[in-house]
Amino acid sequence: MENNVYKLIELTGTSPDSIEDAVNNALKQAGKTVRNMRWFTVEETRGAIHENGVSQWQVTIKVGFTLEP
């Protein structure tokens, strides 16, 4: 087993469709500049309301990635 060192970043993704899409949107965007992402935890879920319904999901996640040697 390797002795990896991880760094955590906090991201908030959004989607008008679902919590899962909000998480995936955050990971997809972060993946453009962050390498070696390994895991995430959901820290907070919220949403915006419009005309008595959900108009947007907002999900804050912490993402762990390995630091390169």
HTML snippet that shows the backbone in 3Dmol.js (N, CA, C, O; Angstrom):
<script src="https://3Dmol.org/build/3Dmol-min.js"></script>
<div id="view" style="width:600px;height:400px;position:relative"></div>
<script>
const pdb = `
ATOM      1  N   MET A   1       0.843  -1.190   0.000  1.00  0.00           N
ATOM      2  CA  MET A   1       0.000   0.000   0.000  1.00  0.00           C
ATOM      3  C   MET A   1       0.883   1.246   0.000  1.00  0.00           C
ATOM      4  O   MET A   1       1.857   1.333   0.747  1.00  0.00           O
ATOM      5  N   GLU A   2       0.533   2.189  -0.833  1.00  0.00           N
ATOM      6  CA  GLU A   2       1.299   3.425  -0.922  1.00  0.00           C
ATOM      7  C   GLU A   2       0.960   4.350   0.244  1.00  0.00           C
ATOM      8  O   GLU A   2      -0.127   4.281   0.818  1.00  0.00           O
ATOM      9  N   ASN A   3       1.908   5.210   0.575  1.00  0.00           N
ATOM     10  CA  ASN A   3       1.686   6.228   1.605  1.00  0.00           C
ATOM     11  C   ASN A   3       1.310   7.531   0.930  1.00  0.00           C
ATOM     12  O   ASN A   3       2.102   8.474   0.902  1.00  0.00           O
ATOM     13  N   ASN A   4       0.109   7.586   0.389  1.00  0.00           N
ATOM     14  CA  ASN A   4      -0.341   8.779  -0.321  1.00  0.00           C
ATOM     15  C   ASN A   4      -0.612   9.925   0.636  1.00  0.00           C
ATOM     16  O   ASN A   4      -0.932   9.723   1.808  1.00  0.00           O
ATOM     17  N   VAL A   5      -0.476  11.120   0.112  1.00  0.00           N
ATOM     18  CA  VAL A   5      -0.883  12.330   0.823  1.00  0.00           C
ATOM     19  C   VAL A   5      -2.003  12.941   0.006  1.00  0.00           C
ATOM     20  O   VAL A   5      -1.902  13.073  -1.213  1.00  0.00           O
ATOM     21  N   TYR A   6      -3.080  13.316   0.699  1.00  0.00           N
ATOM     22  CA  TYR A   6      -4.258  13.846   0.021  1.00  0.00           C
ATOM     23  C   TYR A   6      -4.470  15.312   0.369  1.00  0.00           C
ATOM     24  O   TYR A   6      -4.095  15.773   1.446  1.00  0.00           O
ATOM     25  N   LYS A   7      -5.063  16.015  -0.543  1.00  0.00           N
ATOM     26  CA  LYS A   7      -5.498  17.388  -0.312  1.00  0.00           C
ATOM     27  C   LYS A   7      -7.002  17.421  -0.513  1.00  0.00           C
ATOM     28  O   LYS A   7      -7.536  16.716  -1.369  1.00  0.00           O
ATOM     29  N   LEU A   8      -7.686  18.241   0.279  1.00  0.00           N
ATOM     30  CA  LEU A   8      -9.127  18.413   0.155  1.00  0.00           C
ATOM     31  C   LEU A   8      -9.443  19.790  -0.401  1.00  0.00           C
ATOM     32  O   LEU A   8      -8.831  20.790  -0.025  1.00  0.00           O
ATOM     33  N   ILE A   9     -10.420  19.817  -1.314  1.00  0.00           N
ATOM     34  CA  ILE A   9     -10.957  21.084  -1.780  1.00  0.00           C
ATOM     35  C   ILE A   9     -12.470  21.036  -1.614  1.00  0.00           C
ATOM     36  O   ILE A   9     -13.063  19.958  -1.594  1.00  0.00           O
ATOM     37  N   GLU A  10     -13.082  22.187  -1.498  1.00  0.00           N
ATOM     38  CA  GLU A  10     -14.528  22.269  -1.364  1.00  0.00           C
ATOM     39  C   GLU A  10     -15.109  22.885  -2.631  1.00  0.00           C
ATOM     40  O   GLU A  10     -14.633  23.916  -3.107  1.00  0.00           O
ATOM     41  N   LEU A  11     -16.127  22.252  -3.163  1.00  0.00           N
ATOM     42  CA  LEU A  11     -16.770  22.703  -4.394  1.00  0.00           C
ATOM     43  C   LEU A  11     -18.274  22.749  -4.186  1.00  0.00           C
ATOM     44  O   LEU A  11     -18.814  21.989  -3.382  1.00  0.00           O
ATOM     45  N   THR A  12     -18.947  23.623  -4.894  1.00  0.00           N
ATOM     46  CA  THR A  12     -20.407  23.634  -4.921  1.00  0.00           C
ATOM     47  C   THR A  12     -20.850  23.534  -6.372  1.00  0.00           C
ATOM     48  O   THR A  12     -20.557  24.406  -7.190  1.00  0.00           O
ATOM     49  N   GLY A  13     -21.562  22.458  -6.673  1.00  0.00           N
ATOM     50  CA  GLY A  13     -22.094  22.251  -8.009  1.00  0.00           C
ATOM     51  C   GLY A  13     -23.576  22.556  -8.030  1.00  0.00           C
ATOM     52  O   GLY A  13     -24.248  22.472  -7.001  1.00  0.00           O
ATOM     53  N   THR A  14     -24.088  22.909  -9.194  1.00  0.00           N
ATOM     54  CA  THR A  14     -25.509  23.226  -9.330  1.00  0.00           C
ATOM     55  C   THR A  14     -26.106  22.473 -10.507  1.00  0.00           C
ATOM     56  O   THR A  14     -25.407  22.085 -11.443  1.00  0.00           O
ATOM     57  N   SER A  15     -27.415  22.276 -10.435  1.00  0.00           N
ATOM     58  CA  SER A  15     -28.151  21.667 -11.534  1.00  0.00           C
ATOM     59  C   SER A  15     -29.635  21.955 -11.355  1.00  0.00           C
ATOM     60  O   SER A  15     -30.131  21.953 -10.228  1.00  0.00           O
ATOM     61  N   PRO A  16     -30.342  22.202 -12.439  1.00  0.00           N
ATOM     62  CA  PRO A  16     -31.791  22.356 -12.335  1.00  0.00           C
ATOM     63  C   PRO A  16     -32.498  21.007 -12.237  1.00  0.00           C
ATOM     64  O   PRO A  16     -33.696  20.957 -11.958  1.00  0.00           O
ATOM     65  N   ASP A  17     -31.767  19.911 -12.464  1.00  0.00           N
ATOM     66  CA  ASP A  17     -32.396  18.599 -12.578  1.00  0.00           C
ATOM     67  C   ASP A  17     -32.316  17.713 -11.342  1.00  0.00           C
ATOM     68  O   ASP A  17     -33.325  17.142 -10.927  1.00  0.00           O
ATOM     69  N   SER A  18     -31.112  17.587 -10.738  1.00  0.00           N
ATOM     70  CA  SER A  18     -30.975  16.639  -9.628  1.00  0.00           C
ATOM     71  C   SER A  18     -29.727  16.915  -8.794  1.00  0.00           C
ATOM     72  O   SER A  18     -28.818  17.635  -9.208  1.00  0.00           O
ATOM     73  N   ILE A  19     -29.720  16.319  -7.613  1.00  0.00           N
ATOM     74  CA  ILE A  19     -28.555  16.393  -6.734  1.00  0.00           C
ATOM     75  C   ILE A  19     -27.368  15.700  -7.403  1.00  0.00           C
ATOM     76  O   ILE A  19     -26.250  16.216  -7.385  1.00  0.00           O
ATOM     77  N   GLU A  20     -27.613  14.547  -7.982  1.00  0.00           N
ATOM     78  CA  GLU A  20     -26.541  13.800  -8.644  1.00  0.00           C
ATOM     79  C   GLU A  20     -25.921  14.607  -9.785  1.00  0.00           C
ATOM     80  O   GLU A  20     -24.699  14.623  -9.940  1.00  0.00           O
ATOM     81  N   ASP A  21     -26.740  15.265 -10.569  1.00  0.00           N
ATOM     82  CA  ASP A  21     -26.207  16.106 -11.648  1.00  0.00           C
ATOM     83  C   ASP A  21     -25.389  17.268 -11.093  1.00  0.00           C
ATOM     84  O   ASP A  21     -24.383  17.655 -11.689  1.00  0.00           O
ATOM     85  N   ALA A  22     -25.808  17.827  -9.961  1.00  0.00           N
ATOM     86  CA  ALA A  22     -25.049  18.925  -9.349  1.00  0.00           C
ATOM     87  C   ALA A  22     -23.654  18.447  -8.939  1.00  0.00           C
ATOM     88  O   ALA A  22     -22.668  19.151  -9.158  1.00  0.00           O
ATOM     89  N   VAL A  23     -23.570  17.257  -8.348  1.00  0.00           N
ATOM     90  CA  VAL A  23     -22.276  16.688  -7.962  1.00  0.00           C
ATOM     91  C   VAL A  23     -21.427  16.438  -9.205  1.00  0.00           C
ATOM     92  O   VAL A  23     -20.255  16.811  -9.248  1.00  0.00           O
ATOM     93  N   ASN A  24     -22.020  15.808 -10.209  1.00  0.00           N
ATOM     94  CA  ASN A  24     -21.277  15.515 -11.439  1.00  0.00           C
ATOM     95  C   ASN A  24     -20.807  16.780 -12.147  1.00  0.00           C
ATOM     96  O   ASN A  24     -19.714  16.795 -12.713  1.00  0.00           O
ATOM     97  N   ASN A  25     -21.606  17.834 -12.128  1.00  0.00           N
ATOM     98  CA  ASN A  25     -21.189  19.099 -12.735  1.00  0.00           C
ATOM     99  C   ASN A  25     -19.978  19.680 -12.022  1.00  0.00           C
ATOM    100  O   ASN A  25     -19.062  20.191 -12.667  1.00  0.00           O
ATOM    101  N   ALA A  26     -19.970  19.605 -10.695  1.00  0.00           N
ATOM    102  CA  ALA A  26     -18.819  20.105  -9.927  1.00  0.00           C
ATOM    103  C   ALA A  26     -17.568  19.294 -10.247  1.00  0.00           C
ATOM    104  O   ALA A  26     -16.498  19.862 -10.461  1.00  0.00           O
ATOM    105  N   LEU A  27     -17.698  17.961 -10.281  1.00  0.00           N
ATOM    106  CA  LEU A  27     -16.543  17.104 -10.551  1.00  0.00           C
ATOM    107  C   LEU A  27     -16.029  17.281 -11.979  1.00  0.00           C
ATOM    108  O   LEU A  27     -14.820  17.291 -12.212  1.00  0.00           O
ATOM    109  N   LYS A  28     -16.935  17.417 -12.916  1.00  0.00           N
ATOM    110  CA  LYS A  28     -16.528  17.598 -14.317  1.00  0.00           C
ATOM    111  C   LYS A  28     -15.740  18.895 -14.492  1.00  0.00           C
ATOM    112  O   LYS A  28     -14.707  18.914 -15.162  1.00  0.00           O
ATOM    113  N   GLN A  29     -16.225  19.965 -13.895  1.00  0.00           N
ATOM    114  CA  GLN A  29     -15.529  21.250 -14.020  1.00  0.00           C
ATOM    115  C   GLN A  29     -14.175  21.209 -13.304  1.00  0.00           C
ATOM    116  O   GLN A  29     -13.174  21.685 -13.837  1.00  0.00           O
ATOM    117  N   ALA A  30     -14.149  20.641 -12.100  1.00  0.00           N
ATOM    118  CA  ALA A  30     -12.886  20.558 -11.352  1.00  0.00           C
ATOM    119  C   ALA A  30     -11.876  19.695 -12.090  1.00  0.00           C
ATOM    120  O   ALA A  30     -10.676  19.970 -12.051  1.00  0.00           O
ATOM    121  N   GLY A  31     -12.352  18.654 -12.763  1.00  0.00           N
ATOM    122  CA  GLY A  31     -11.459  17.749 -13.481  1.00  0.00           C
ATOM    123  C   GLY A  31     -10.691  18.408 -14.606  1.00  0.00           C
ATOM    124  O   GLY A  31      -9.715  17.848 -15.106  1.00  0.00           O
ATOM    125  N   LYS A  32     -11.119  19.590 -15.007  1.00  0.00           N
ATOM    126  CA  LYS A  32     -10.386  20.325 -16.043  1.00  0.00           C
ATOM    127  C   LYS A  32      -9.047  20.852 -15.539  1.00  0.00           C
ATOM    128  O   LYS A  32      -8.130  21.072 -16.331  1.00  0.00           O
ATOM    129  N   THR A  33      -8.928  21.058 -14.220  1.00  0.00           N
ATOM    130  CA  THR A  33      -7.690  21.617 -13.681  1.00  0.00           C
ATOM    131  C   THR A  33      -7.109  20.825 -12.511  1.00  0.00           C
ATOM    132  O   THR A  33      -5.945  21.017 -12.161  1.00  0.00           O
ATOM    133  N   VAL A  34      -7.889  19.949 -11.908  1.00  0.00           N
ATOM    134  CA  VAL A  34      -7.418  19.170 -10.753  1.00  0.00           C
ATOM    135  C   VAL A  34      -7.184  17.736 -11.206  1.00  0.00           C
ATOM    136  O   VAL A  34      -8.067  17.104 -11.787  1.00  0.00           O
ATOM    137  N   ARG A  35      -5.984  17.229 -10.935  1.00  0.00           N
ATOM    138  CA  ARG A  35      -5.646  15.846 -11.302  1.00  0.00           C
ATOM    139  C   ARG A  35      -5.768  14.940 -10.081  1.00  0.00           C
ATOM    140  O   ARG A  35      -5.738  15.400  -8.939  1.00  0.00           O
ATOM    141  N   ASN A  36      -5.903  13.667 -10.342  1.00  0.00           N
ATOM    142  CA  ASN A  36      -5.849  12.619  -9.317  1.00  0.00           C
ATOM    143  C   ASN A  36      -6.980  12.688  -8.290  1.00  0.00           C
ATOM    144  O   ASN A  36      -6.779  12.329  -7.129  1.00  0.00           O
ATOM    145  N   MET A  37      -8.155  13.140  -8.699  1.00  0.00           N
ATOM    146  CA  MET A  37      -9.292  13.131  -7.772  1.00  0.00           C
ATOM    147  C   MET A  37      -9.643  11.683  -7.453  1.00  0.00           C
ATOM    148  O   MET A  37      -9.697  10.842  -8.350  1.00  0.00           O
ATOM    149  N   ARG A  38      -9.885  11.390  -6.168  1.00  0.00           N
ATOM    150  CA  ARG A  38     -10.109  10.014  -5.741  1.00  0.00           C
ATOM    151  C   ARG A  38     -11.464   9.772  -5.084  1.00  0.00           C
ATOM    152  O   ARG A  38     -12.059   8.713  -5.287  1.00  0.00           O
ATOM    153  N   TRP A  39     -11.963  10.718  -4.308  1.00  0.00           N
ATOM    154  CA  TRP A  39     -13.202  10.511  -3.559  1.00  0.00           C
ATOM    155  C   TRP A  39     -13.835  11.840  -3.211  1.00  0.00           C
ATOM    156  O   TRP A  39     -13.202  12.890  -3.325  1.00  0.00           O
ATOM    157  N   PHE A  40     -15.107  11.791  -2.779  1.00  0.00           N
ATOM    158  CA  PHE A  40     -15.789  13.006  -2.333  1.00  0.00           C
ATOM    159  C   PHE A  40     -16.765  12.661  -1.218  1.00  0.00           C
ATOM    160  O   PHE A  40     -17.200  11.519  -1.077  1.00  0.00           O
ATOM    161  N   THR A  41     -17.096  13.673  -0.435  1.00  0.00           N
ATOM    162  CA  THR A  41     -18.151  13.559   0.565  1.00  0.00           C
ATOM    163  C   THR A  41     -19.119  14.716   0.346  1.00  0.00           C
ATOM    164  O   THR A  41     -18.706  15.830   0.024  1.00  0.00           O
ATOM    165  N   VAL A  42     -20.393  14.448   0.521  1.00  0.00           N
ATOM    166  CA  VAL A  42     -21.404  15.492   0.407  1.00  0.00           C
ATOM    167  C   VAL A  42     -21.491  16.203   1.758  1.00  0.00           C
ATOM    168  O   VAL A  42     -21.764  15.578   2.783  1.00  0.00           O
ATOM    169  N   GLU A  43     -21.259  17.499   1.745  1.00  0.00           N
ATOM    170  CA  GLU A  43     -21.259  18.289   2.970  1.00  0.00           C
ATOM    171  C   GLU A  43     -22.586  19.007   3.205  1.00  0.00           C
ATOM    172  O   GLU A  43     -23.034  19.147   4.343  1.00  0.00           O
ATOM    173  N   GLU A  44     -23.204  19.456   2.125  1.00  0.00           N
ATOM    174  CA  GLU A  44     -24.431  20.241   2.269  1.00  0.00           C
ATOM    175  C   GLU A  44     -25.246  20.149   0.978  1.00  0.00           C
ATOM    176  O   GLU A  44     -24.698  20.134  -0.124  1.00  0.00           O
ATOM    177  N   THR A  45     -26.548  20.088   1.143  1.00  0.00           N
ATOM    178  CA  THR A  45     -27.459  20.104  -0.002  1.00  0.00           C
ATOM    179  C   THR A  45     -28.476  21.203   0.220  1.00  0.00           C
ATOM    180  O   THR A  45     -29.083  21.291   1.287  1.00  0.00           O
ATOM    181  N   ARG A  46     -28.662  22.042  -0.788  1.00  0.00           N
ATOM    182  CA  ARG A  46     -29.661  23.113  -0.720  1.00  0.00           C
ATOM    183  C   ARG A  46     -30.292  23.265  -2.086  1.00  0.00           C
ATOM    184  O   ARG A  46     -29.868  22.647  -3.063  1.00  0.00           O
ATOM    185  N   GLY A  47     -31.304  24.094  -2.134  1.00  0.00           N
ATOM    186  CA  GLY A  47     -31.951  24.320  -3.406  1.00  0.00           C
ATOM    187  C   GLY A  47     -32.604  25.684  -3.459  1.00  0.00           C
ATOM    188  O   GLY A  47     -32.857  26.326  -2.439  1.00  0.00           O
ATOM    189  N   ALA A  48     -32.864  26.098  -4.669  1.00  0.00           N
ATOM    190  CA  ALA A  48     -33.569  27.356  -4.904  1.00  0.00           C
ATOM    191  C   ALA A  48     -35.011  27.018  -5.279  1.00  0.00           C
ATOM    192  O   ALA A  48     -35.281  25.999  -5.915  1.00  0.00           O
ATOM    193  N   ILE A  49     -35.930  27.893  -4.873  1.00  0.00           N
ATOM    194  CA  ILE A  49     -37.355  27.681  -5.114  1.00  0.00           C
ATOM    195  C   ILE A  49     -37.857  28.749  -6.076  1.00  0.00           C
ATOM    196  O   ILE A  49     -37.547  29.933  -5.943  1.00  0.00           O
ATOM    197  N   HIS A  50     -38.641  28.297  -7.046  1.00  0.00           N
ATOM    198  CA  HIS A  50     -39.290  29.211  -7.986  1.00  0.00           C
ATOM    199  C   HIS A  50     -40.682  28.664  -8.271  1.00  0.00           C
ATOM    200  O   HIS A  50     -40.840  27.493  -8.619  1.00  0.00           O
ATOM    201  N   GLU A  51     -41.666  29.502  -8.125  1.00  0.00           N
ATOM    202  CA  GLU A  51     -43.062  29.131  -8.356  1.00  0.00           C
ATOM    203  C   GLU A  51     -43.435  27.839  -7.619  1.00  0.00           C
ATOM    204  O   GLU A  51     -44.022  26.921  -8.192  1.00  0.00           O
ATOM    205  N   ASN A  52     -43.075  27.800  -6.328  1.00  0.00           N
ATOM    206  CA  ASN A  52     -43.428  26.698  -5.427  1.00  0.00           C
ATOM    207  C   ASN A  52     -42.809  25.350  -5.799  1.00  0.00           C
ATOM    208  O   ASN A  52     -43.345  24.301  -5.441  1.00  0.00           O
ATOM    209  N   GLY A  53     -41.701  25.377  -6.506  1.00  0.00           N
ATOM    210  CA  GLY A  53     -41.000  24.146  -6.854  1.00  0.00           C
ATOM    211  C   GLY A  53     -39.505  24.361  -6.879  1.00  0.00           C
ATOM    212  O   GLY A  53     -39.024  25.493  -6.827  1.00  0.00           O
ATOM    213  N   VAL A  54     -38.781  23.274  -6.960  1.00  0.00           N
ATOM    214  CA  VAL A  54     -37.315  23.343  -7.016  1.00  0.00           C
ATOM    215  C   VAL A  54     -36.895  23.867  -8.377  1.00  0.00           C
ATOM    216  O   VAL A  54     -37.259  23.304  -9.410  1.00  0.00           O
ATOM    217  N   SER A  55     -36.126  24.950  -8.371  1.00  0.00           N
ATOM    218  CA  SER A  55     -35.613  25.488  -9.632  1.00  0.00           C
ATOM    219  C   SER A  55     -34.141  25.165  -9.831  1.00  0.00           C
ATOM    220  O   SER A  55     -33.649  25.167 -10.959  1.00  0.00           O
ATOM    221  N   GLN A  56     -33.433  24.887  -8.738  1.00  0.00           N
ATOM    222  CA  GLN A  56     -32.018  24.550  -8.853  1.00  0.00           C
ATOM    223  C   GLN A  56     -31.550  23.841  -7.594  1.00  0.00           C
ATOM    224  O   GLN A  56     -31.858  24.256  -6.476  1.00  0.00           O
ATOM    225  N   TRP A  57     -30.801  22.768  -7.792  1.00  0.00           N
ATOM    226  CA  TRP A  57     -30.134  22.071  -6.696  1.00  0.00           C
ATOM    227  C   TRP A  57     -28.724  22.619  -6.552  1.00  0.00           C
ATOM    228  O   TRP A  57     -28.062  22.915  -7.546  1.00  0.00           O
ATOM    229  N   GLN A  58     -28.265  22.754  -5.307  1.00  0.00           N
ATOM    230  CA  GLN A  58     -26.899  23.192  -5.008  1.00  0.00           C
ATOM    231  C   GLN A  58     -26.317  22.190  -4.013  1.00  0.00           C
ATOM    232  O   GLN A  58     -26.878  21.983  -2.938  1.00  0.00           O
ATOM    233  N   VAL A  59     -25.206  21.575  -4.367  1.00  0.00           N
ATOM    234  CA  VAL A  59     -24.594  20.562  -3.515  1.00  0.00           C
ATOM    235  C   VAL A  59     -23.139  20.933  -3.268  1.00  0.00           C
ATOM    236  O   VAL A  59     -22.363  21.100  -4.209  1.00  0.00           O
ATOM    237  N   THR A  60     -22.776  21.058  -2.002  1.00  0.00           N
ATOM    238  CA  THR A  60     -21.393  21.332  -1.631  1.00  0.00           C
ATOM    239  C   THR A  60     -20.729  20.006  -1.270  1.00  0.00           C
ATOM    240  O   THR A  60     -21.231  19.243  -0.445  1.00  0.00           O
ATOM    241  N   ILE A  61     -19.587  19.752  -1.911  1.00  0.00           N
ATOM    242  CA  ILE A  61     -18.841  18.523  -1.670  1.00  0.00           C
ATOM    243  C   ILE A  61     -17.399  18.864  -1.301  1.00  0.00           C
ATOM    244  O   ILE A  61     -16.883  19.924  -1.658  1.00  0.00           O
ATOM    245  N   LYS A  62     -16.766  17.951  -0.585  1.00  0.00           N
ATOM    246  CA  LYS A  62     -15.328  18.010  -0.380  1.00  0.00           C
ATOM    247  C   LYS A  62     -14.732  16.891  -1.234  1.00  0.00           C
ATOM    248  O   LYS A  62     -15.191  15.750  -1.202  1.00  0.00           O
ATOM    249  N   VAL A  63     -13.713  17.244  -1.988  1.00  0.00           N
ATOM    250  CA  VAL A  63     -13.082  16.303  -2.913  1.00  0.00           C
ATOM    251  C   VAL A  63     -11.645  16.069  -2.460  1.00  0.00           C
ATOM    252  O   VAL A  63     -10.893  17.013  -2.214  1.00  0.00           O
ATOM    253  N   GLY A  64     -11.279  14.799  -2.355  1.00  0.00           N
ATOM    254  CA  GLY A  64      -9.909  14.446  -1.998  1.00  0.00           C
ATOM    255  C   GLY A  64      -9.147  14.017  -3.245  1.00  0.00           C
ATOM    256  O   GLY A  64      -9.659  13.264  -4.074  1.00  0.00           O
ATOM    257  N   PHE A  65      -7.923  14.505  -3.364  1.00  0.00           N
ATOM    258  CA  PHE A  65      -7.080  14.082  -4.470  1.00  0.00           C
ATOM    259  C   PHE A  65      -5.671  13.869  -3.959  1.00  0.00           C
ATOM    260  O   PHE A  65      -5.241  14.498  -2.992  1.00  0.00           O
ATOM    261  N   THR A  66      -4.952  12.963  -4.631  1.00  0.00           N
ATOM    262  CA  THR A  66      -3.591  12.659  -4.201  1.00  0.00           C
ATOM    263  C   THR A  66      -2.637  13.715  -4.740  1.00  0.00           C
ATOM    264  O   THR A  66      -2.756  14.180  -5.873  1.00  0.00           O
ATOM    265  N   LEU A  67      -1.693  14.071  -3.890  1.00  0.00           N
ATOM    266  CA  LEU A  67      -0.636  14.988  -4.311  1.00  0.00           C
ATOM    267  C   LEU A  67       0.429  14.191  -5.051  1.00  0.00           C
ATOM    268  O   LEU A  67       0.752  13.066  -4.669  1.00  0.00           O
ATOM    269  N   GLU A  68       0.959  14.767  -6.084  1.00  0.00           N
ATOM    270  CA  GLU A  68       2.002  14.086  -6.840  1.00  0.00           C
ATOM    271  C   GLU A  68       3.320  14.188  -6.096  1.00  0.00           C
ATOM    272  O   GLU A  68       3.604  15.197  -5.451  1.00  0.00           O
ATOM    273  N   PRO A  69       4.134  13.122  -6.189  1.00  0.00           N
ATOM    274  CA  PRO A  69       5.427  13.138  -5.470  1.00  0.00           C
ATOM    275  C   PRO A  69       6.367  14.203  -5.998  1.00  0.00           C
ATOM    276  O   PRO A  69       7.484  14.341  -5.501  1.00  0.00           O
TER     277      PRO A  69
END
`;
const viewer = $3Dmol.createViewer("view");
viewer.addModel(pdb, "pdb");
viewer.setStyle({}, {cartoon: {color: "spectrum"}});
viewer.zoomTo();
viewer.render();
</script>
